Amino acid sequence: MQIEFGNTTIHISLVIHVIFFAVILYFLWKWSKELENRSFTIFLYFLISTYISPLYSHYTSDDGKFELWFPLGFVVILIYLYVRKRNHPAKMKASLLGLAVAIYKIIGVYIDM
C-alpha cells in the first residue's frame, strides 16, 4: 500500500517493518539489562534463533520445487539451554522472540514476500 504526497511516496509496509524493528530492539535492550554480566548475549541468542533452513526439498518437472522450511536456529538454542542447565528467563524470552521472527520469515518464504 502506498500513500502519495505530490512527489513523495510512503510505503506502509516499510513503515510497519521499521516499527516492528524498533519494538524488537526495545525488548532486547530491556531484557539485556536483566543480566548481571555479558548482557550482549541476549542479542546473540535472538540472532541465532532467527535462522531458518530448508528441511526437505523436492523437485518435480510438473510442479517445480517444494521446500519445507524449519527454524533450525531456535532448535539449536533450545538444545543448548537445556543441556547447559543455567538458563536465564531473559535468554529464553529473546530466543522466543527470535522464533517469532523466524516464523514470520518462513511465512514470507511461502507467500513470496
Backbone as CSV, one residue per row, in Angstrom:
resi,resn,N_x,N_y,N_z,CA_x,CA_y,CA_z,C_x,C_y,C_z
1,MET,0.840,-1.168,0.000,0.000,0.000,0.000,0.886,1.233,0.000
2,GLN,0.489,2.238,-0.758,1.273,3.452,-0.879,0.411,4.670,-0.600
3,ILE,1.026,5.667,-0.003,0.389,6.967,0.181,1.251,7.989,-0.541
4,GLU,0.637,8.755,-1.432,1.394,9.711,-2.220,1.069,11.139,-1.787
5,PHE,2.130,11.943,-1.631,2.028,13.357,-1.318,2.834,14.124,-2.354
6,GLY,2.239,14.469,-3.460,2.964,15.193,-4.503,4.051,14.327,-5.104
7,ASN,5.317,14.682,-4.856,6.447,13.916,-5.377,6.947,12.855,-4.394
8,THR,6.340,12.744,-3.230,6.786,11.831,-2.183,5.811,10.676,-2.046
9,THR,6.352,9.475,-1.917,5.532,8.285,-1.715,5.992,7.572,-0.449
10,ILE,5.044,7.227,0.419,5.336,6.484,1.644,4.763,5.083,1.490
11,HIS,5.620,4.081,1.657,5.180,2.691,1.597,4.821,2.237,3.007
12,ILE,3.588,1.857,3.217,3.096,1.487,4.547,3.797,0.239,5.067
13,SER,4.073,-0.742,4.209,4.724,-1.959,4.682,6.123,-1.664,5.226
14,LEU,6.830,-0.725,4.631,8.143,-0.340,5.134,8.027,0.323,6.503
15,VAL,7.031,1.158,6.703,6.823,1.815,7.996,6.514,0.782,9.073
16,ILE,5.712,-0.221,8.739,5.366,-1.267,9.704,6.605,-2.071,10.078
17,HIS,7.467,-2.379,9.097,8.694,-3.106,9.398,9.610,-2.302,10.314
18,VAL,9.713,-1.018,10.099,10.552,-0.165,10.960,9.993,-0.124,12.378
19,ILE,8.686,-0.069,12.514,8.066,-0.064,13.851,8.334,-1.384,14.563
20,PHE,8.172,-2.510,13.866,8.465,-3.812,14.475,9.931,-3.932,14.863
21,PHE,10.826,-3.425,14.025,12.254,-3.443,14.333,12.550,-2.638,15.596
22,ALA,11.919,-1.479,15.747,12.126,-0.660,16.946,11.599,-1.357,18.190
23,VAL,10.455,-2.023,18.078,9.885,-2.738,19.230,10.785,-3.907,19.622
24,ILE,11.309,-4.637,18.634,12.210,-5.758,18.915,13.473,-5.268,19.603
25,LEU,14.054,-4.182,19.107,15.250,-3.626,19.750,14.965,-3.168,21.179
26,TYR,13.792,-2.580,21.402,13.445,-2.153,22.751,13.355,-3.346,23.707
27,PHE,12.674,-4.415,23.268,12.565,-5.605,24.118,13.933,-6.217,24.397
28,LEU,14.784,-6.320,23.382,16.112,-6.900,23.597,16.940,-6.039,24.536
29,TRP,16.852,-4.738,24.398,17.588,-3.832,25.286,17.082,-3.971,26.724
30,LYS,15.762,-4.058,26.885,15.168,-4.198,28.223,15.575,-5.529,28.870
31,TRP,15.561,-6.612,28.098,15.912,-7.925,28.646,17.406,-8.042,28.897
32,SER,18.218,-7.319,28.143,19.661,-7.386,28.374,20.047,-6.732,29.686
33,LYS,19.235,-5.813,30.174,19.503,-5.192,31.467,19.245,-6.150,32.631
34,GLU,18.492,-7.228,32.397,18.206,-8.197,33.460,19.421,-9.056,33.802
35,LEU,20.356,-9.186,32.869,21.556,-9.982,33.126,22.590,-9.133,33.857
36,GLU,23.302,-9.764,34.784,24.311,-9.046,35.544,25.560,-8.791,34.707
37,ASN,25.992,-9.795,33.965,27.171,-9.646,33.118,26.882,-10.275,31.761
38,ARG,27.683,-9.929,30.761,27.535,-10.416,29.392,26.135,-10.186,28.857
39,SER,25.675,-8.954,28.959,24.318,-8.643,28.515,24.180,-8.675,26.992
40,PHE,25.278,-8.638,26.250,25.202,-8.687,24.791,24.779,-10.068,24.291
41,THR,24.858,-11.090,25.145,24.486,-12.438,24.700,23.003,-12.550,24.361
42,ILE,22.175,-11.660,24.903,20.751,-11.651,24.561,20.587,-11.433,23.059
43,PHE,21.373,-10.517,22.502,21.292,-10.245,21.074,21.764,-11.451,20.257
44,LEU,22.775,-12.162,20.753,23.245,-13.352,20.055,22.206,-14.465,20.073
45,TYR,21.558,-14.669,21.211,20.503,-15.669,21.299,19.377,-15.339,20.317
46,PHE,19.029,-14.068,20.237,17.978,-13.645,19.310,18.392,-13.886,17.862
47,LEU,19.595,-13.453,17.503,20.042,-13.586,16.120,20.179,-15.044,15.684
48,ILE,20.709,-15.879,16.554,20.855,-17.288,16.197,19.495,-17.952,16.056
49,SER,18.549,-17.603,16.915,17.246,-18.268,16.867,16.387,-17.797,15.692
50,THR,16.782,-16.766,14.969,16.034,-16.351,13.783,16.449,-17.113,12.534
51,TYR,17.465,-17.962,12.610,17.963,-18.679,11.442,16.972,-19.753,11.005
52,ILE,16.635,-19.756,9.713,15.772,-20.794,9.152,16.526,-21.500,8.030
53,SER,16.199,-22.766,7.827,16.844,-23.525,6.753,15.838,-24.521,6.190
54,PRO,16.041,-24.899,4.921,15.127,-25.894,4.351,15.402,-27.271,4.946
55,LEU,14.365,-27.913,5.399,14.483,-29.240,5.997,14.291,-30.331,4.946
56,TYR,13.449,-30.045,3.959,13.158,-31.020,2.913,12.943,-30.270,1.605
57,SER,13.543,-30.743,0.534,13.355,-30.161,-0.794,12.946,-31.257,-1.767
58,HIS,11.984,-30.922,-2.609,11.513,-31.876,-3.608,11.312,-31.134,-4.916
59,TYR,11.938,-31.634,-5.967,11.855,-31.027,-7.289,11.131,-31.982,-8.238
60,THR,10.150,-31.449,-8.963,9.467,-32.218,-9.992,9.419,-31.386,-11.263
61,SER,9.292,-32.070,-12.377,9.219,-31.342,-13.645,7.851,-30.695,-13.843
62,ASP,6.823,-31.217,-13.192,5.468,-30.676,-13.369,5.205,-29.469,-12.461
63,ASP,5.479,-29.626,-11.191,5.108,-28.600,-10.221,6.243,-27.655,-9.862
64,GLY,7.450,-27.956,-10.208,8.570,-27.107,-9.825,9.216,-27.620,-8.561
65,LYS,9.491,-26.727,-7.637,10.163,-27.156,-6.422,9.300,-26.887,-5.192
66,PHE,9.459,-27.751,-4.207,8.807,-27.593,-2.911,9.883,-27.689,-1.845
67,GLU,9.887,-26.721,-0.922,10.831,-26.742,0.194,10.078,-26.582,1.500
68,LEU,10.409,-27.409,2.452,9.848,-27.321,3.793,10.872,-26.637,4.672
69,TRP,10.549,-25.445,5.136,11.481,-24.651,5.937,11.259,-24.910,7.412
70,PHE,12.339,-24.778,8.193,12.312,-25.115,9.616,13.162,-24.105,10.394
71,PRO,12.709,-23.658,11.584,13.513,-22.726,12.390,14.643,-23.454,13.123
72,LEU,15.696,-23.751,12.411,16.799,-24.543,12.948,17.560,-23.814,14.056
73,GLY,17.706,-22.511,13.935,18.426,-21.746,14.951,17.756,-21.816,16.314
74,PHE,16.427,-21.769,16.342,15.714,-21.866,17.613,15.921,-23.223,18.258
75,VAL,15.916,-24.282,17.461,16.127,-25.625,18.000,17.530,-25.746,18.585
76,VAL,18.518,-25.180,17.906,19.892,-25.211,18.415,19.987,-24.481,19.748
77,ILE,19.389,-23.309,19.840,19.405,-22.540,21.097,18.655,-23.293,22.195
78,LEU,17.530,-23.896,21.862,16.753,-24.634,22.855,17.540,-25.824,23.397
79,ILE,18.208,-26.552,22.527,19.034,-27.680,22.978,20.184,-27.177,23.835
80,TYR,20.815,-26.074,23.435,21.921,-25.510,24.205,21.458,-25.083,25.603
81,LEU,20.305,-24.437,25.695,19.803,-24.009,27.002,19.419,-25.208,27.860
82,TYR,18.899,-26.263,27.244,18.517,-27.450,28.008,19.747,-28.184,28.549
83,VAL,20.777,-28.305,27.743,21.983,-29.021,28.163,22.745,-28.226,29.206
84,ARG,22.747,-26.921,29.064,23.552,-26.074,29.951,22.981,-25.993,31.364
85,LYS,21.703,-26.059,31.535,21.001,-26.057,32.835,21.090,-24.737,33.604
86,ARG,21.844,-23.758,33.116,21.934,-22.467,33.810,21.318,-21.378,32.945
87,ASN,20.115,-21.614,32.497,19.499,-20.639,31.610,18.788,-19.545,32.401
88,HIS,18.742,-18.379,31.800,18.115,-17.212,32.395,16.804,-16.956,31.653
89,PRO,15.763,-16.513,32.347,14.495,-16.249,31.649,14.621,-15.223,30.525
90,ALA,15.515,-14.265,30.648,15.690,-13.267,29.592,16.242,-13.907,28.314
91,LYS,17.096,-14.902,28.469,17.623,-15.603,27.294,16.513,-16.384,26.597
92,MET,15.627,-16.987,27.369,14.517,-17.714,26.775,13.545,-16.761,26.089
93,LYS,13.309,-15.593,26.680,12.439,-14.600,26.047,13.025,-14.136,24.717
94,ALA,14.318,-13.901,24.682,14.965,-13.451,23.454,14.906,-14.528,22.378
95,SER,15.096,-15.778,22.768,15.033,-16.846,21.769,13.596,-17.067,21.289
96,LEU,12.604,-16.884,22.132,11.213,-16.980,21.690,10.848,-15.840,20.752
97,LEU,11.387,-14.655,21.015,11.193,-13.542,20.088,11.855,-13.845,18.749
98,GLY,13.014,-14.484,18.788,13.672,-14.920,17.565,12.850,-15.958,16.822
99,LEU,12.186,-16.849,17.564,11.299,-17.831,16.942,10.145,-17.136,16.225
100,ALA,9.599,-16.089,16.827,8.515,-15.346,16.185,8.992,-14.712,14.876
101,VAL,10.196,-14.165,14.877,10.753,-13.581,13.657,11.018,-14.679,12.625
102,ALA,11.484,-15.844,13.078,11.733,-16.953,12.164,10.436,-17.442,11.526
103,ILE,9.374,-17.506,12.292,8.077,-17.906,11.738,7.604,-16.874,10.722
104,TYR,7.836,-15.610,11.002,7.495,-14.550,10.050,8.304,-14.707,8.764
105,LYS,9.577,-15.060,8.891,10.409,-15.286,7.712,9.938,-16.500,6.918
106,ILE,9.512,-17.558,7.611,9.009,-18.749,6.927,7.727,-18.429,6.160
107,ILE,6.841,-17.671,6.790,5.613,-17.252,6.104,5.968,-16.421,4.875
108,GLY,6.975,-15.569,4.997,7.420,-14.776,3.864,7.972,-15.625,2.733
109,VAL,8.634,-16.710,3.059,9.142,-17.615,2.016,7.986,-18.285,1.284
110,TYR,6.958,-18.691,2.020,5.862,-19.415,1.389,4.934,-18.516,0.568
111,ILE,4.791,-17.252,0.933,3.916,-16.379,0.142,4.715,-15.444,-0.755
112,ASP,6.013,-15.675,-0.864,6.907,-14.900,-1.756,6.848,-13.403,-1.489
113,MET,7.170,-13.028,-0.252,7.209,-11.608,0.100,8.459,-10.959,-0.420
